[in-house]
Amino acid sequence: MTTHDVREEATEVVVVGAGMSGLMAATTLAPETGVVVLESTDRTGGRVETVRRGDYWINVGTQFTEGTGTLIDALDRHGIEMGSLAGKSIALYLNGGVVDTSNPVELMFRTRMTMMDRLGMAVIGARILAVMPFLESESRIAHRVRAKLDTRLASYLLKGVRSKLAAAVVRSWSAQWMGCEVEETAATQFVTSVGLALADPEKIPNFSLPVGGNQTLTDVLTEDLGDRIRLNSVVHSVRQDGGGVVVDYHDGDRPVRLRAKRAIVTAPADIAERIIPNLPQQHRNAFNDITYGRYVIVGFFTDEVGPQRWDDYFAVSTPQLSFQAMFNHAAAMRNGDDRKPGGALACLAGGAHADALFDLPDEEIVSRFAKDLLAVFPELEGKLGEGIVRRHRRVVPFWAPGRRNSLPTLRDPLGSIYLAGDYQLDLPSLADAATSGERAAKDVLANLSSAGMQGVPQRP
């Protein structure tokens, strides 16, 4: 920053990062105060990215919009049509056969498994079902159960299980839903993430897809914010200065110093730790306790005509293949008899599978995924479009046993610097990222209002 003159700027609030959390924070702030959003890349949305072709779309970043609250409210407010996954289910591909996991009888007795494999699956299923009632309860025993799960690796589900196939299924679930291995994450997060989808099919309708893909919402928010967003703006530091903050960043190759009253940092944990100097040790420890799952995704637009076997599945778990899940984004459009030609599929590899793929050429990854996809659904022969590859080295945050206890530290501001991100709430997701951004923005507005009132003489 010594080769050019530093350009000086000022605003009321600066938001670092234009992912879902940052966009929601800025959208909440914009009607009330001046705001600037600094994004280091050439696009907004963060891990939200959608590729579109005709009537179809593929989410090549985060796959689903789930839950309730801030995110769903924003979709409703902007009139974005939602494609429902009600009535759709998850399938499992094992040993050459596809079965519906929402039907326990079919799963256990029509799947091509040995008796040892069935026993292993039954043990794992029983362990998940045994703790599910305690995950949302506030009873004393529920707190004890969750505390115990927080101290255990998710691999406890495999203890005593001799079936390699059952172990592969569990590892596939961990990779596809969290992007990590069962030896990396605490049991609580694994059971919550996987168990709700597999043990409580009634919650599946809470999964949905905005028509046009998840990027539909981030596109709308980006358009609303307009020139408040600055792309290709790499932040080097966010530091407190008197009663406000100073943000040093590069606008392309031009150094800029931006002064503001408050800052909201929505960058991933490792970046936030790097750009906020003089962090208290407890905050540094909390950031270091967060690890991110990783994925490699290949999307395929397809050219089939007429009803297909996969139409009623929004996901197929594939633990024995080069990818561990196939997501069917067109499932949200299959709600009637008038099935349009074509489709959109995304194949995802997570955890160690992703690690092994990161450095391979796109052509090799596409070749492997296409070959295995055709093994699951041979009807797609000659109907797969060109593969669209995305590598994500940092996606869903997760915690090792005992590490989640540090999380509350990151919910409180560091003076004039506020933090937001999907690591702040109970179950990391796109919905939690949106909620966290909105919450931080409301806290900033309340703080600025309070500070302003303190400077106003009171009438006797």
N, C-alpha and C positions, 0 to 999 in steps of 0.2 A: 504493500500500500504506500510505498515511498516513491514509485516511479511516476505517479500522476498526482495532480491536485485532488484532494478528497472533496467530493460534492456534499454539501450539507443539506439535510432535509428535516422536516418536522411533521408530526401528525399526532393525533390523540392516542391511538392504540395501534400497535403493530402486531400482526399475527405471523408467526413463522411456520410455514408449511401450508400447502393448499390441497391436502387430502380431505377426506370426509370430515374429520374433526376441525381442521382449519377453516374449511368452507362454511361449516355450520356456525363456527364462532364468528366469522366475519359477517355472515348474513344476519346474525342476531345483533351485532354491533352497529351495522351500517345505518339503520334508520335513526339511531340515537347519537352517534358520534363519528368523528373522522377515523377511518381505518385504512391501513395499508397491509396487503398480504404479500409476503415474500416467499417465492417458490423456487427451489434450486434447479428444477428440471424445466423442460420446454412444454409441459402440459400440466393441467390440474387433475385432481382425482386420486393421486397417490396409487394405492393398490387397486383402485377401481378403474377398470378399462374394459371397453366393449368394442368389438369389431362387428360391423353390420353389413348385410348383403340382402337386398330385397326385403322380403317379409321377415327375415330371420336375423338373429344376432347371436354372438358368442361372447360371454364374459371371459376374458382371458386374464382377469385379475381375480378379485373376490367373486365367489360364485353365486351367492344368494343374498336376498334381502330378508332378514328374519326379525321376529319379535314384534314389539309394539313401541309406542313412545315417540320420541323426537323424530326419528328417521321416517316412520310411517306418517306422522303428522305432516312432515315436510312434503312427502309425496302427495298426500291428499290436498295440501294447501296449493300446490302447483298444478293440480289437476292431472297428475301422471297416472295413466291407466295401469292397473296391476293385473298380471296374469297369475291366476291361482293355481296352486299345486294340490288343492284338495282333491282327494280321490286318487292321487298318484302315490307311488310307493318306491321303495328301494329294493333292488334285486341283488343277488349274490351269484357270481360266476365261479363255479368250482369244478375242476376235473371235467371240463367240457360241457357242463350243464348250467342253465340259468334258472334260479328259483326266486320266488317273491319272499322277502324277509318279513313282510307284514303278516304272513301266514305261518305260525310256528310249526304246525303239523307238516306243511309242505317243506319248510326249511329243514326240519329234523329227519323226515322220512323219505323225501323225494330227492334230496341232495345226494350226490354220489360220494358217500363217505364210508369209511370203515367204522366198525363199532367203537374203536378207540377214538376215532375222530368225533363221533357223535357224543361220546362221553365227555371228551374235552370241551366241546362246544356247550354241552349242558352245564358243566361246572362253571365255565366262564359266564354264561348267561345267568346262572343262579347268583353268582357273586355280584354282578351288576344290578340285578333286580333287588337283591337284599339291601342295597344302600340307597336305591332311588328314592324311597319315601322320605329319607332324611335330608335330601339335598335342598329342599325348599322350605322345610319346616323350621320354626323358630323354637322348638321345644328344647329342653335341656339335653335330652339324649341325642337329639339331632345335632346339636352343637358338638357333643362329644364324638359322634361318628365322623363329622366333617373334620374335626381337629385331628383325629386319628388318620383319616385319609390324606390330610395335608402333610403328614410325616412319612408317607409311604410312596414309593415309586409305583407307577401304573403297572409295572411288570408283575406286581403281586398277583394280578389276575391269572398269570400263567403258572403260578407256583403249584407244583405237583402235576401239571398237565403234560402228558407224554405225547400228545398228538402234535406233530409238526404242522399239520394243516390248520388246526385250531390256533396255534401260535401265529401262523402266517396271517390268519384272518384278523386277529387282534392287532398285530403290527400294521396291517393295512388300514384298519380303522383309525389308528393313531396318526398315521401318515396323511390320510386323506382329509381328516377333520382338523388336525392341528399342525401338520407339517413337521412332526418330530417322531422320535422313537419312544417306546414305552419305558426305556431305561433313562430317559431324559426328563420326563415330566412327573409331577405329583399326581397321585391317583385321583384327587378330587376333580381336577379340570378334565382329565380324560373321561371319567365316568359321566360327568355332566355333559360334555360335548357329544360323546358317542351315545350315551344311554338314552338321552331324550329322543334322539332320532330312531333308535332301534327298539327301545323298550316301551316307548309311549307314542305310538303312531298317531294318536289324536292330535299331537302337537304339530304334525307335518303341515296342516293348513296355515300355520304361522310362517312357514317358508313361502316366499313368493318371488316373483320376478317382475320388475317394472317392464312394461312393454317398451322394447327398444334397448333393454339391458340396464344394468346398474348405473352405467354412465349417463343415462338419461337425466337423473337427478343432478349429478355433478355438473353436467353441461348447463342445466338451467341455473344453478347457483352461480356458476362461473359467468354466465351472461348477465345475471342480475348485478354482480359485483363490478363488472366492466373493468375500467382502468385502475380500480383499486388493487387489482392483482398484478404483480410484477413477476414474470417468468424469468428463468435463467438468472435468478438473483441468489447467489450462494452466500449464506450467512456465515460469518466467521466468529462473531461473538455477540452475546446479548448480556449486557451488564447493567447493574443498577448505578444510577448517577443522581445523587441527591434524592429528590422525591420522585424521580422518573427513571427512564431507561435510555441507554444508548445502544444502538444496533449497528455494527459494522458489517457491511456486505459488499459484494461485487455485483454491479449491474453490467453483465458481460465482462469486459476487462477493465471497467471503470470503478474505482473504489468510492463507496458512498457511506456517509455516516448519518444515520436516521435517529433523531431524538423523538421520544414519545413519553406520554405520561405512564402508560402501562404496556406490557407485552404479554402475549399468550404464545407459548412455545408448544407446538403440536408435532414436532419432529419425533421420530422414533427414539427410544431410550438412549441408545449409544450416541446418537448425534446430539441430543439434548444435553447429555453429560459433557460432550466435548465443547459445545459452543457457549455454555454458561460457566464462566470462570468462578473460582472461589466457592464452589458448591460446598455446603456443609457435608461432613462425612456421612451423616445418616442418609442424605439425599443421594450421594454418590453410591453408597452401598445399595440403596433401593434400585437405582438405575441398573447397577451391575447384576442385580438379582433377576432381571428380566432377560429372557432369551427369546429369539424369534424362530418360528417355524419357517421352512423353505419349501418351495414348489417349483416344478417345471410343468408347464401347461402347453398342450398342443390342441388347437381348435380346428375342427373340420366342418365346413359347410357340405351338405350332402344333396344328392340329386335323385333320391328314391321317389316313387309314385305309389300312392295307395297306403292303406294301413300297414303298420309294421309292428314287430314283436316288442320293440322298445318304447312304443308310444305312451304306455301307461307308467313307465318308470321315469322318475326325475333323476335317479342315480343308479348306477350298477357298480357294486364293489367288486374289484378284480384282484384279489390278493396274490395270485400266482403269475401275474403278467408284468411287463415292463412299466406299466402305469397301474395305480391302485384304485382308481375310480374313473368311471365315465359319467359325465353329467350331461343330461339331455335338456338343453335350454328351450327346445321347442315344446316340451311337455306342457308348459303353461298355456300353449295355444291349442292343445288337443282336448277341447272340451265339448266337441260336437261331432256329428257325422261327416261334416264337410272338411275333410283333411286335405290341406293344401300340399302340393308336391314339395319335396325338399325337406331339409331339416338342419339342425345345428347341434353338434356334439363337441364336448371338451373333455379331453383325457388328461388326468392329473397324476403326477408322481410327487410324493412328498418325503420328507425325512431323508434317510440314507439313500433311498432310490434317487431322489433329486440330486443329492451330493454327487452321485456317480455319473449324472448326466450333464451337469453344469458346463463342463469343458468340452463336450462333444459338439461337432458341427450340427447345425440345424437339420441338415439332410439325414444324418444318422438317427437323430432323435425321432424325426417324422417317420422314417422307415420302420423303426422298431415299434412305435406306437400304432402305425397303420397295420402292420402285420398282426399284432395282437388284437386290435379292434376287429379285424376280419375273422379272427379265430372265434370271437364271441358272437359276432353277427355276420356270417358269410354272405348274407343278402346284400351287404354294402360293397361287394366286389364291383369295381368299376364306377362306383358312385361317390367316392370320397374326393372332395376338392383338395386344393393345395393346403398343406398343413401350416398353421399359424403358430409360431413358437414364442413363448414368453418364459423367461427365467426370473424367478422371484427368490432372492436370497434372504429376504426379511419380510415376513407376512404376519402370521398370527403370533402374538406374544404368549409365552408359557413360562411356568415356574417349576424349578426343582423342589423336592420336599423341603418344607420349612421356609422357603424363600418368599412365600406370599405374605408373610407376616410384616414385611417391610413396606408393603404397598400403601398403607394409609399415609405414610410420610409424603408421598407424591401428590396427595389430594389437596394439600395446603400450599398457598402461594409462598414464593420466596420474595417477600417484600413487594416490589412492583412487578415481579415476574410471575405469571400464572402458568400452570402446566395443564395440558389436555392430551388425551389419547386413549385408545381402547385398552390400554394397560391399567386404567384407573378404576374400572368397574369390575363386577363379579365374573362375567363371562365374556372374554374378548370377542368382539364381533363388530360388524359395520354399524349396527344399531347402537352399540355402546360407544363407538367412536363419535357418532353424531351427538349423542346425549352428553358426552364429556365436553365436546366443543361448545355446545349451547350453555351448559352449566358454567364453564369458565367465563364465557362472555357475560352472562348475567351477573356473576360475581364481580367482574371488572366494572360493569355499569353501576352496580350498587356501591362499590368502593369509591368510584369517581364522584358519584352523587353525594355520598357521605363527606368526602373530602371537600367538595364544593360548598356544602352547607356549613362546614366548620369555619369556612372563611367568610361567611355572610354574617354581618352584625345582627344579633337578635333584637327584635322589638321588645321594649319593656312591657 
